[in-house]
Amino acid sequence: MSQEGGGRVLVAERNPLVIAALRGLFSDNARFFIVDTARTSAELCEKLASVETDCVLLSWQLDDAEAPEVLADLGRLGFDPRIVLFADTSNPSVVNETIRLGVNGLCYQFEDPEILFATLTAVMQGRICIPYTVLSKISHTPFQQLTSRESELLGMLANGWTNIQIAARTGISENTVKYHLKNLYDKLEVRNRAMAVALYAKERRRNPE
């Protein structure tokens, strides 16, 4: 929490009506205040570099990216803010993908405002605050599903290696590399190497060797 006694929240949301509604809610709650807003992933990264914040309230869809891509962008640039996903969907696969990428809390837009404030409070105090019904579906780590080869390739991706470099290093063909990476992405439930690397980096921070 900030010295002023309120939690500083950076809102990442593309819909001006939602932002206006949030400003109204926050103005009636002395525990938190909105320090700034961002409509794109790029703008969010700029704001995080210049604005002191205790938590990011992240909507699923920004103007230039969905939440998983936003989290991948943050990871690539070295940002690791506390994040509450402000989801407008309860689709388990959509929400679970985002949680695996490292959000600290989850609140649905259709829930009571007090649930949002309770979630923000918990996250700012260093706790994970995600509905049990969601957590129960992702109790295992997707990394446990990877083969030794897939784990090896993931480490190479994290080091910035290209498919050609990976093929040369491992002695397998580039097509075989692509095959392994496709399986890796499917198991981690991500869509590209940037998201896989962001997820890997988050896992390493949580469970350092």
N, C-alpha and C positions, 0 to 999 in steps of 0.2 A: 504494500500500500504506500501511497505517496505521503510526504510530510504533511500535506494539507488535510489528511484524514480520509480522503476519498480514493478509491481505486481508479487509476487512469486507464480508460478503455479506448483502444483504437478500433473503429468500426470499419470493416471491409465489406461493402455492400453496394450493389449497382443501382438499386431501386430507390429513387429519392423519397418515395412515399414511406418505405420501410425506415429510411434514415430519419425522416421527420417524426415518425411514430416513436422510434427509439429515443430521439432527443426529448420528446415529451415525457416518456417514461423515466428517463434518467434525471430530468429536471425535478421530478417529484421524489427522488431518492438521494439522500445525502451521502450514501456510502460510495457512490460511483459518479464519475463524470466522463463525458466523451471528450478526449483531447483532440481528436481529428478523425477524418474519414478518408477512405480510399475506394475508388471504383474499379481499379485494375490491379493486377498482380504487380506490375511495374511500379505503380504509384504506392502500393503498400510497402514495397521494399524501400522506396525513397523515404517514406514517412518513418519507417522503423529506424532508419539511419539518422534521423534528425529530431524525432519527437520522443520524449520519455514516455514510456507506456508500461503498464503492469500486465496487460492482457490484450490480445487481439480477439475481437468478436468477428468471426469469419463466416460469411454466407457461402452457400454451396456454389453459386454462380456469380462470378464477376464479369465485367465487360470483355475481358480478354482471356479468361481461363476459368476452369472449374477448380474446386477446392484441392483435389489431388495435385493438379499442375501447380497451383499456388504454393502448396507445401514443398513441392519439388524445387521450385524457384527459390524459396527461402533457404532450403537446405544447401543448394548449390552456392548461394551467396554467404553462407555462414551464419544466417540468422536462426535463432532457436527460441522464439518468444513463446510464452504460455498462450495457448490458443483454445478458444471455445468455438466449436462449430455451431452456427446458428442455422440449423437445417430446415428447409421447407419441404422435405420429403422424409418419410419413415421407411423407405425402401431399404431393407437390410443390407443388400449387396453394395449399394451406394454408400451408406453410412459406414459399414465395416471397412471398406477400402480406405476411407479417410482416417478412421481410428488407427488402422495399421500403420498409416503414415505419420502418426504421432500427435494427434490432437490431445489436449489435456482434459477437455470437457465437451459435452454435447447437450444442447438444448434445442428442442423443436420450436419453430416459430408459432405453432398453434397451441403452445402450452401457456399456463398462467405466468404472468410477468415475474411473480415471486420465485418461480422455479429458475428463471434466467438469473435473477440476482443471487439465488442460493448457489447456483453453479459457478458464477463468477467469483463469489466469495471463496468457495472451496478451492478453485483453481489458483486464485491469487495467494492462497495460504499454502500452496505447494502440493495439493492433493489432486488425484484424478477423480473426475466426477462425470461418470457415464452411466446411463440407465442399465440396471442389471440385465434386463431382457436383451440388451444389445451385447453386453460383455459376455453373457453366457454362450453366445454363438461364436466368439472369437477367443476362447480360452486357451487355445494352443497357438504357438508361434508358427507362422508359415515357413520359417527357415528350417524347421524340423523336417519338412517335406523334401528339401533339396537333396540331390545326390552329391557325392563328393566332387564330381566334375562340375556340376552346376554351382556349387559353393565356390569352387576355384575360379570359375568364370566371373562370378559376381564380384569377387575381390579384384579381378583385373578390370572390370568395368569401373569400379570405384576409383581405380588408379588412372582412369582416363584412357585406357587402351582401346584401340579400334578393333573391329572384327579381324582385319588382316593381321594386326599385331598379335592378337590372341591366337589365331591359327598358327602363326610362325612359332610362337612360344610353346604351344601345347603339342604341335605336330599333327593336328587334325585339319581337315579342309575347312575353308570358309563356310561352305554350305552346312557342314556339321556344327560349326560354331553357331550359325543362325538357328539350327534345329534345337540345340541346347538352350539358347537364349529364349526361344519361343516357349519352351517348356518351363523355363525359369520364370518368365513373366506370368504365365498361366498360374503357376503355383503361388506366386506372390500376389496374384490378382492385381497386377499393374499393367499399363499399356505400352510402356516404352522404357528405354534404359535410364533416362533421367529420373523417372519415378522409382525404378528399382534401386538406383544409387541413393536416392533420398531416403528410402525405406531402410536400406543397409546402414547408412550413416546414423540414422535414428536408433537402430538396434544396437550399434556399436557403442553409442553414448549411454544407452540404458544398461548394457551388459558388457562393459569393457573387459578385455582379457587380462 
